[in-house]
């Protein structure tokens, strides 16, 4: 099978059967195109079935050494993971007899502690009056930040929220996560209050349903009523945090890290945090088990007899 055709078939499988997001599909497509280009320059028109362990090893060495500036470990690890998934799929489909990636040790991703906000920094952000905007935009931006911190949802999940996804009575939001998996996540009263205020200013009744339209009502929109994109939400977070004078690079995902870290600091168990974050594996959630000074002090005071 032609290598290019095999890559396209694999991407169709990811989209149709694995419900991969557009972001994931772009990453896989870029990684596989890089592998195709490497193979083509050395073995023109080499079919999928002829890709050997030696070719994959050469590709890994090329990735590691290519360019004046070496790739970050996270990029190398992702490209290696994409290639492994690709060949495993074709082994399952009985097109490739022996997985050329099997038993090869690929690049490891450096485990860096995620950037998170301290509680005083969070207080400073929410004490901020926001940028100079019309009142509705300020109320919307504050509600966005409150939900990000209160629920720890991903920016894509936030963008996709509809008014009907919020259970104002029970303090929960219904989230459509990766792979189209739905989950319910608790949301704090401060966030609910911000959303109610924003919707009231907008003239939307959160409990009215969508009788006026067969379409769901997007929760966060621009002033023309168009749903906010993830890029737009990124800009809002950067702008608001910038006026709060918080050092370092802050993104919507920083609020997700902060949500998980603060819950664990205050005694929440890891399994519960995993469920709220929508992680398929507990190992993904374990990155948040880094020991903050606050948690270290609490454990010491609880455990030491003369603390």
C-alpha positions in Angstrom: 0.0 0.0 0.0 1.2 3.5 -0.9 2.5 5.2 2.3 0.6 8.4 1.6 -2.7 6.5 1.1 -2.1 4.6 4.3 -1.7 7.8 6.2 -4.9 9.2 4.8 -6.8 6.0 5.7 -5.4 6.2 9.2 -6.6 9.8 9.6 -10.1 8.8 8.4 -10.1 6.0 11.0 -9.1 8.5 13.8 -11.9 10.9 12.8 -14.7 8.4 12.1 -14.1 5.8 14.7 -12.0 7.4 17.4 -13.8 10.8 17.3 -10.5 12.6 17.3 -10.6 16.4 17.6 -9.6 18.7 14.8 -6.5 19.7 16.8 -5.5 16.0 17.3 -6.0 15.3 13.6 -3.8 18.2 12.6 -1.1 17.0 14.9 -1.2 13.4 13.5 -1.3 14.6 10.0 1.7 16.9 10.5 3.7 14.1 12.2 2.9 11.5 9.5 3.7 13.9 6.7 7.1 14.5 8.3 7.7 10.7 8.3 6.6 10.4 4.7 9.0 13.2 3.6 11.8 11.4 5.4 11.1 8.1 3.8 10.6 9.6 0.3 14.0 11.4 0.3 15.8 8.1 1.1 13.5 5.4 -0.4 11.4 6.8 -3.1 7.9 5.2 -3.5 8.6 2.8 -0.6 5.3 1.0 0.3 3.9 0.8 3.8 4.7 -2.9 4.0 8.4 -2.3 3.3 8.9 0.1 6.3 11.4 -1.7 8.5 12.7 -1.3 12.0 15.9 0.1 10.5 14.0 2.8 8.7 12.1 3.8 11.8 15.4 3.9 13.8 16.9 6.1 11.2 13.9 8.4 11.3 14.1 8.7 15.1 17.8 9.6 14.8 17.0 12.1 12.1 14.3 13.7 14.3 16.8 14.0 17.2 19.6 15.6 15.2 17.7 17.6 12.5 17.7 21.4 12.5 19.9 24.0 14.1 17.6 24.1 17.1 16.6 20.6 18.5 13.0 19.8 19.0 11.5 20.0 22.4 11.2 16.6 24.2 7.4 16.9 24.1 7.4 17.4 20.3 9.7 14.4 19.8 7.6 12.2 22.1 4.4 13.2 20.3 5.8 12.4 16.9 7.0 9.0 18.1 3.6 8.3 19.6 1.9 9.2 16.3 4.1 6.8 14.4 3.6 4.0 16.9 -0.2 4.4 16.7 0.0 4.5 12.9 1.8 1.2 12.6 -0.2 -0.5 15.4 -3.3 0.2 13.4 -2.0 -1.4 10.2 -0.8 -4.4 12.2 -4.3 -4.8 13.5 -5.6 -4.5 10.0 -3.2 -7.3 8.9 -1.6 -5.1 6.3 1.8 -4.9 8.1 3.1 -8.3 9.4 5.6 -7.0 11.9 5.4 -3.7 13.8 8.7 -1.9 13.0 8.2 0.2 16.2 8.0 -2.8 18.4 10.6 -3.0 21.2 12.1 0.3 20.0 12.7 2.9 22.8 11.6 6.3 21.6 12.2 9.7 23.0 10.7 10.4 26.4 8.8 13.5 27.3 10.4 15.5 30.1 8.1 15.7 33.1 7.8 19.4 33.8 5.6 20.7 36.6 2.7 22.6 35.1 2.5 26.3 35.7 -0.4 27.1 38.0 -1.6 30.2 39.8 -1.3 30.7 43.6 -4.4 31.5 45.6 -3.3 35.2 46.0 -2.8 35.4 42.2 -6.3 34.1 41.6 -7.7 36.6 44.1 -5.8 39.4 42.3 -7.2 38.3 38.9 -10.8 38.3 40.2 -10.3 41.6 42.0 -9.4 43.1 38.6 -12.1 45.1 36.8 -10.9 43.9 33.4 -9.9 45.8 30.3 -11.7 48.9 29.0 -14.7 47.2 27.3 -18.4 47.6 27.1 -20.1 46.3 30.3 -21.5 43.2 28.7 -18.0 42.1 27.4 -16.5 42.6 30.9 -19.2 40.5 32.5 -18.7 37.8 29.8 -14.9 37.7 30.3 -15.3 37.5 34.1 -17.7 34.6 33.7 -15.3 32.8 31.4 -12.5 33.1 33.9 -14.7 32.0 36.8 -15.8 28.8 34.9 -12.3 28.0 33.9 -11.1 28.2 37.5 -14.2 26.7 39.0 -14.5 23.6 36.8 -11.1 23.0 35.3 -12.6 22.3 31.8 -10.6 22.6 28.6 -10.8 25.7 26.5 -12.5 23.6 23.7 -15.1 22.4 26.1 -15.7 25.9 27.3 -16.2 27.2 23.8 -18.7 24.5 23.1 -20.9 25.2 26.1 -24.5 26.1 25.6 -26.8 27.8 28.1 -28.7 24.6 28.5 -25.6 22.7 29.6 -25.6 24.5 32.9 -27.7 23.1 35.8 -28.2 26.2 37.9 -30.3 24.4 40.5 -27.6 21.7 41.3 -24.5 23.7 40.4 -23.3 21.4 37.6 -22.3 21.7 34.0 -22.5 19.1 31.3 -19.3 19.0 29.3 -18.6 17.3 25.9 -15.0 16.2 26.2 -12.5 14.4 24.0 -13.9 11.6 22.0 -17.4 13.1 22.4 -17.5 11.8 25.9 -20.0 13.6 28.2 -19.4 14.2 31.8 -20.9 16.3 34.6 -18.6 18.7 36.5 -19.5 20.7 39.6 -19.3 24.5 39.4 -19.0 26.9 42.3 -21.5 29.5 43.3 -19.1 32.4 42.4 -19.0 31.1 38.8 -22.8 30.5 38.7 -23.4 34.1 39.9 -21.1 35.5 37.3 -22.9 33.5 34.5 -26.3 34.6 35.8 -25.2 38.3 35.8 -23.7 38.0 32.3 -26.9 36.3 30.9 -29.1 38.8 32.7 -27.2 41.7 31.1 -27.4 39.9 27.7 -31.2 39.5 28.1 -31.1 35.7 28.2 -33.2 33.7 30.6 -31.1 30.7 31.6 -34.1 28.7 32.5 -36.3 29.5 29.5 -34.9 26.8 27.2 -34.6 27.4 23.5 -38.2 27.7 22.4 -37.3 30.5 20.1 -35.0 28.4 18.1 -34.3 24.7 17.3 -30.6 25.4 17.8 -28.9 25.4 21.1 -28.0 28.8 22.6 -24.2 29.3 22.8 -23.2 30.4 26.3 -20.3 32.7 25.3 -20.7 34.8 22.2 -19.2 38.0 20.8 -21.4 41.2 20.6 -22.9 39.9 17.3 -24.1 36.7 18.9 -21.5 34.4 17.3 -20.0 31.7 19.5 -16.5 32.5 20.8 -13.7 30.4 19.3 -10.9 28.9 21.4 -8.5 31.5 20.0 -10.8 34.3 21.1 -11.0 32.9 24.6 -7.2 32.7 24.7 -7.0 36.4 23.9 -9.5 37.2 26.6 -7.5 35.3 29.2 -4.2 36.9 28.2 -5.7 40.4 28.1 -7.4 40.0 31.5 -4.5 38.4 33.3 -2.2 41.0 31.7 -4.1 43.8 33.4 -3.7 41.9 36.7 0.1 42.1 36.3 0.6 38.3 36.9 4.1 37.3 35.9 4.7 34.5 33.4 2.8 33.0 30.5 -0.8 32.3 31.4 -3.3 30.6 29.2 -6.8 29.0 29.7 -5.0 25.7 30.4 -3.2 27.4 33.3 -6.6 27.7 35.0 -7.1 23.9 34.5 -3.7 23.2 36.2 -4.7 25.6 39.0 -8.1 24.0 39.5 -6.5 20.6 39.9 -3.6 21.8 42.1 -5.8 23.7 44.5 -8.3 20.8 44.9 -5.4 18.5 45.8 -3.9 21.0 48.1 -7.2 21.1 50.0 -7.5 17.3 50.3 -9.4 16.2 47.3 -8.5 12.7 46.2 -6.8 12.0 42.8 -9.6 9.8 41.4 -12.2 12.5 41.9 -9.9 15.1 40.2 -9.4 12.6 37.3 -13.2 12.3 36.9 -13.7 16.1 36.9 -10.9 16.7 34.4 -12.1 14.0 32.1 -8.8 12.1 32.0 -9.1 8.6 30.6 -6.1 7.5 32.6 -5.1 8.2 36.2 -1.4 8.5 35.0 -2.4 11.7 33.2 -3.8 13.2 36.4 -0.7 12.3 38.4 1.2 15.2 37.0 -0.7 17.3 39.5 0.7 15.4 42.5 3.6 17.8 42.7 4.1 18.9 46.3 3.4 22.6 46.8 4.8 24.4 49.9 1.2 24.7 51.2 0.5 21.0 50.9 4.0 20.1 52.4 3.3 22.3 55.4 -0.2 20.8 56.0 1.2 17.3 55.8 4.0 18.2 58.2 1.7 19.8 60.7 -0.7 16.8 60.6 2.0 14.1 60.8 4.8 15.5 63.1 4.2 15.1 66.8 5.8 18.4 67.7 4.8 20.5 64.7 
